[in-house]
Amino acid sequence: LYRPVSDAEASKHWQFWYRHLETGCMHANKCATRARGGLCNFGSRISNKHIITGAVLPVLHLVLKSVDGSAYGRNSENKKRAPRAIRATTDDGRTVVGLNLHSKDADIIRAKLST
């Protein structure tokens, strides 16, 4: 439903959602993921990602096998998306390109690569 509002009222709502979506999700208080203690960043302006960068091709088989074999990040049908290539800006302003991983998968891969 659309209704005209004053500039002050529009600004109030804009400022609320702008602050909320810095790290919160668009689901607000109705977010089922957050209610279960998970992290939801749907619609967030800022989100944390776990990215493997650099010379990935020599270890790609290990990455894909580790991700496919782990239980983390699966949906209700027990399916899991393959890691996606993403470009991100780090907190210090650097741009990186790499494979986006679930945080637990990143821990598993880091442990395997450090041995």
C-alpha positions in Angstrom: 0.0 0.0 0.0 1.4 3.3 -1.0 0.7 6.6 0.8 2.5 9.9 0.6 4.5 10.7 3.7 6.5 13.8 4.8 10.2 14.1 4.2 10.8 13.7 8.0 8.8 10.5 8.2 10.5 9.1 5.1 13.9 10.0 6.4 13.2 8.3 9.8 12.3 5.0 8.0 15.2 5.3 5.6 17.7 5.9 8.4 16.3 3.0 10.4 16.7 0.5 7.5 20.1 1.9 6.4 21.5 1.3 9.9 19.8 -2.0 10.3 21.0 -3.4 7.0 24.6 -2.6 7.7 24.9 -6.0 9.2 21.3 -7.2 9.9 19.0 -9.0 7.4 15.8 -7.9 5.7 13.8 -10.4 7.6 14.2 -8.3 10.8 12.5 -9.9 13.8 10.9 -12.6 11.6 14.2 -14.2 10.6 14.0 -18.0 11.2 17.8 -18.4 10.7 18.7 -15.9 13.4 16.0 -17.4 15.7 17.9 -20.7 15.5 21.1 -18.9 16.3 22.4 -18.8 12.8 23.7 -15.8 10.8 21.6 -14.3 8.0 22.8 -11.5 5.9 20.0 -11.4 3.3 19.9 -7.8 2.0 22.8 -6.7 4.3 25.0 -3.9 3.1 28.1 -5.5 4.7 28.7 -9.3 5.2 31.6 -11.4 6.2 32.8 -14.0 3.7 35.3 -16.8 3.9 37.3 -16.8 0.6 40.1 -18.9 -0.6 42.3 -16.9 -3.0 45.6 -17.1 -4.8 46.7 -20.2 -6.7 43.5 -22.2 -6.2 43.8 -24.5 -9.2 46.5 -26.8 -7.8 44.3 -27.5 -4.7 40.9 -27.2 -6.4 40.3 -31.0 -6.2 40.9 -30.9 -2.4 38.7 -27.8 -2.0 35.8 -29.3 -4.0 36.1 -32.8 -2.3 36.2 -31.2 1.2 33.2 -28.9 0.5 31.1 -31.7 -1.1 31.9 -34.1 1.8 31.1 -31.8 4.7 27.7 -31.4 6.3 27.9 -27.7 6.6 25.7 -25.3 4.5 23.3 -27.9 3.3 19.6 -27.1 2.6 16.5 -29.0 3.7 17.0 -31.4 0.8 20.6 -32.2 1.9 22.0 -30.4 -1.2 24.9 -28.0 -1.2 25.9 -25.4 -3.8 29.4 -25.6 -5.1 31.7 -22.8 -4.1 31.1 -19.6 -6.1 33.7 -17.2 -7.5 33.2 -13.8 -5.9 35.0 -10.4 -5.8 35.1 -8.7 -2.4 36.6 -5.6 -0.8 38.4 -6.2 2.4 38.2 -4.0 5.5 41.5 -2.3 4.5 40.1 -1.5 1.0 41.8 -4.3 -1.1 39.9 -6.1 -3.7 40.2 -9.9 -3.8 38.8 -12.6 -6.1 38.3 -16.1 -4.9 36.0 -19.0 -4.0 33.4 -18.2 -1.4 33.2 -21.0 1.3 31.1 -21.8 4.3 33.0 -20.8 7.5 33.2 -24.4 8.7 34.4 -25.6 5.2 37.1 -22.9 5.3 38.3 -24.3 8.7 38.4 -27.9 7.3 40.3 -26.8 4.1 42.7 -24.6 6.2 43.5 -27.6 8.4 44.1 -29.9 5.4 46.4 -27.4 3.6 48.5 -26.8 6.7 49.5 -30.4 7.2 
